[in-house]
Amino acid sequence: IAFKYSFTSKSIYKLEVAAYTILEFLLNRFVDSVIYYDTDIKLSSIQERMVALISKDYMRIYKKESEGKSEKEKLYLRLMLVTDYICGMTDSFAKDLYQELNGIV
């Protein structure tokens, strides 16, 4: 009964699509920004700003864990940095950040 009337309602579908849109946007933006972070390749100004938005605690962990690692290992850690950061967001924080980055007030 719950599945038939609660989990298949239009309002739930809208919420799921909205959540997907928010997560996809955040993942795309942050992954694009950290791919070349901590390498010899210069980041664009937008990529630098996106990296600056990542919590200092997560950045501190990345810096500690990446010391002495190969470039492949560092890339993996940067991707984990982004996924950990986004997974740690509350729904409302992720939504607010998405809206702010898209100029939605």
N, C-alpha and C positions, 0 to 999 in steps of 0.2 A: 504494500500500500504506500509506504513512504517513498519507494523508488518511483512508483507510477505517478504520484501526485506532488512530490517535493523535488526530486532530483531531475525531473524532466520538464520542469516548468520553464517558461520563457524568461522569467526573471533570473533563474539560475543559469540558463544558457548565456544570457547577457553578461552576468557576472564573470563567468568562465572565459568568455571572449575578451572582456575588458582586462582580466588578470593576465591572460596570454599576451595581449597587446603590450601591457606595461612591462612584463618580464622580458619579452622579446626585445623591446626597445632598450631597456637597461642593459641587458646582456650584450646586445650588439654594440652599443656605445662604449661600455666599459671594456669589453674584450678588444675592440679596435684600438682603444687607448693604451692598453697595457702590453700589446703584442711586442712592441719595440721599446717599452720602458726598460730602463736599466741595460740598454745595449748602446752600441755606437751610433745607431740610427737616430736622427733628431726627430722628436715628436712635433706635430703641428701645435699651434697655440691652443686649439680646441682639445686635442688629446692631452696636453699638459693640464688644462683646466679640469678635464674629467678625472685624471689621476689625482689631482689635488682634492677632489670631492670624496675620495675614498678615506674612510676612517683611519686616523693616525695609528690606532691599535693594530689594525690589519696590516698597515704598511710596515710597522715595526716588526711584526711577526715575519713578513715576507723578507725583510732585510736580514733578519737573524738567520732564517732558514736557508736563504740563498747563498750565504757566504761559502765560497770555495766550491760551489756547484758548477757543473757544465752548463753550457747555453741551453741545451735541451731540458735539463732539470729546472733551470730558472724559468724557462717558458712555461713548463708545467706548473710551477709554483705561482707564476703570475696569473695563469688561468684559474688556479684554485683560489687565489686571492680574490678575484672577481666573483666567482661563484659563492665563496664563503661570505663575502660582503653582502651580496644580494640576498642570499638565503637568510642572513641575519637581520634583514630589514623587516619591520612590521608591515602589515598591509597598508596602513595609512601612510607610513613614511615612504614606501615605494610609490604609492599613488601621488603623494605630494611632490616627490622628486621628479616623477614623470611629467606632471603638470608644469612644474617650474621650468624644466628643461625644454618643454615644448611651448612655453610662453602662454600657458593656459592659466588664467587667474580665477 
